[in-house]
Amino acid sequence: MGTDDVIDLATERDRRIHDFRERRLQEVRRAFERALPLPAGKSSSRKGKQKKGRKPSDS
């Protein structure tokens, strides 16, 4: 048995937890997409308003 056969249990646990959370996140995203579908075809090329600067006071 060489050192290549050693499994880091903490790393494997972290990987499983990450996979579990990622799967849950994907499920929630799919549920939101079904409940609130985004309108397709609209481009999001809107221009933001420019903020007007305040005039300096004369005091």
Residue pairs with C-beta under 8 A, 6 or more apart in sequence:
none
